[in-house]
Amino acid sequence: MAELTTHTGGGPALDAATLAKDFPLLSRKVNGRPITYLDSAASSQRPSAVLDAMREYDETTHANVHRGVYGIAEEATRRFEAARTNVGRFIGAPAPSREVVFTKNATEALNLVAHSWGRSNLERGDVVVLTEMEHHANIVPWHMLAAERGIELRWLPIDDDGQLVLDDLDAVLDGAKVLAVTCMSNVLGTLNPVAELAARAHAAGALVVADACQAVPHLPTDVSALGVDLLAFSAHKMLGPTGIGVLWGREELLQSMPPFLGGGEMILDVRKDGFTPNDIPWRFEAGTPPITEAVGLGVAVDYLRAVGMDAVRAHEISLTSYALDALRDRFGADIRIFGPQAAEDRGGVLSFAFRDVHPHDISQILDEYGVCVRAGHHCAKPLMRRLGVNATARASFALYNDERDVDTLVEALDAAGKFFG
């Protein structure tokens, strides 16, 4: 992996251009131009270390886990469980080998919470509090439970700067059983005060479920410091493979929850008159798990740890600030950037509207210049309605992006403006 340099703050600083060489896809061209990948909020690219580790596992070690007693099966199990512990340590889990559940993605992790804990604990009239900036994955499972159980959904609104309005928080939380909140908005980039929210929710007697998909890859995460009860994120947004996500939960809470799916691996015994579930975390991992993907996620965690999450966060604050200034200076009133105006208050996600040009048209023109941005509602339709738009274009950064990528975005967007007159 690329060497790190030192910045004036005395800690490790990353050289994005050098790190980018670790990511094979970033060397390709699109429409005859070097690719400028600005869609890491949807899926980040993967370094060679991750790709190589997955290939090496498949070629030398692959066998099913937890079942075989022959050599490579035991090695596969060891590597799978080592990845679990590694991920747990990365987020500060007090019991990393028992509190990390592997799912197929964060969406499944949040559904697991709603259907396992929710079905066991929520009854008609119980209250679940959401925010207007939630991803559909942290909304729809609760809607499904509301239709099934008659629970009430309450909403924390946002202001025009994309920040949560907390003036009436205690009233909204009054009588609530759950607060489900994103750590960082995938549209606005807003960094929510999760620790404060968790403390006040707990004071009201509510469980706290955090969507950390956009936070874990971009800033240091400590579940104990956050004070949440359950937290979900996905490997494919943090330099890892698709097909695997993570649910972290407090050990005693997970122990109290029933299985989500039934089948093999999640049981200790099955009888004609019933079954006995396995211990945690395996009771939530029915069937053959994503073994190769777990190996890749473990290496992705090693990569991020080696770069340093403080360095990643510092780099993205600097790059986001540069991008905000560059876009505003070049386009002025022609561009509307949603979310907090200060880079320190947000992550490296810039959703914008450009003149009256549809975001999909913007994205197609930018692609001609090799610039990859996302266009659409970003699985956040309630938020889109609050913003008064149907869709936005979204540029999102990772540790391999630098100011040259922003400059390319600005020039391509300028060309798009000229194309549409």
Secondary structure by P-SEA (a helix, b strand, c coil): cbbbbbcccccccccaaaaaaaccccccccccccccccccccbbbbcaaaaaaaaaaaacccccccccccaaaaaaaaaaaaaaaaaaaaaccccccccccccccaaaaaaaaaaacccccccccbbbbbcccccccccaaaaaaaaacbbbbbbbbbcccccccccccccccccccbbbbbccccccccccaaaaaaaaaaaabbbbbbbccccccccccccccccccbbbbbcccccccccbbbbbccaaaaaacccccccccccccccccccccccccccccccccaaaaaaaaaaaaaaaaaacaaaaaaaaaaaaaaaaaaaaaaccccccccccccccccccbbbbbcccccaaaaaaaaaaacbbbbbcccccaaaaaaacccbbbbbbbcccccaaaaaaaaaaaaaaaaaac
